Amino acid sequence: MAVVTAAYVAAIAVAGVWLGWGPSTGRLWLDTLIADILATLVIFGFSRAYRNSSFYDAYWSVIPPLLLFYWWSQSDVASDPLRTWLVTVLVVVWAVRLTGNWVYAFPGLHHEDWRYPMFRARAGRWEFAVDLVAIHLIPTLQVFLAMVPVYVALTTPGTGLVWLAVVAFAIGMAAVALEFVADAQMHRFVADRRPGEVMDRGLWSWSRHPNYFGEFGFWFALALFGVAASPADAWWLFAGALAMLAMFLGASIPMMESRSLERRPGYQAVVDRVSRFVPRPPAKVNA
């Protein structure tokens, strides 16, 4: 944990040096994007040095609140204080919960997410590029895109649609609460499960991936904050949330489903009766 913490301190320091003393592009969002990429490259360096791409795992939740606070500190417009505080509370609560969940489940540097070695092995001689681009840079760009509505919410003057900001906050907090409950239920299950047993209790009896559903709900809420600040930009502010949804439904969930079916024969019965993503009462399966 100390090594991983040192990696993130170094990454954030490099980003800070760029923002403080590097050449300015004249665009706040672009300055922070470059700093974000530089910090990602530092984490990538640690991943390669320790031969463990899971150094990047915490990046998902550590960087967004830092982006938010920097945008807030550098904004020179009078945005709505209520909207600003609501989106800040939501992002901080989400980040603390998700990072805490990662810390709780962190077994040490001997462990690496099972997907990363698979990606590198499939890439063959291109494994360096796949490690850099697919495992590190693309997720950074994806999260940054999904955070752009927060940038809009913090740098757009006026009150905008106050009611929509309140709705966004309610949806986002509900999504974070759902993730918290789903992860807590999974941790309890993992601690007591028998070999080959599958999780189909609590929220997991209504959705095979309630944590992903909650995560999408959070990013959708951030998009709503952007719309609340600038309704005319609604047509593009959902791009980040939709990119998250595409990743969950098109990549993350299918890989996890295939692995569960290979490792746990009883998982097919869960597939037959439990919703894949959106929570709903389990279906009745004829004997």
Secondary structure, DSSP 8 states (H G I E B T S, - for coil): -HHHHHHHHHHHHHHHHHHHHS---S-HHHHHHHHHHHHHHHHHHHHHHHT-GGGGTTHHHHHHHHHHHHHHHH--S-B-HHHHHHHHHHHHHHHHHHHHHHHHH---TT---THHHHHHHHHGGGHHHHIIIIIIIHHHHHHHHHHHHHHHHHHS-B---HHHHHHHHHHHHHHHHHHHHHHHHHHHHHHH--TT----SGGGGTBS-HHHHHHHHHHHHHHHHHHHH-GGGHHHHTHHHHHHHHHIIIIIHHHHHHHHHHH-TTHHHHHHHSBSSS---------
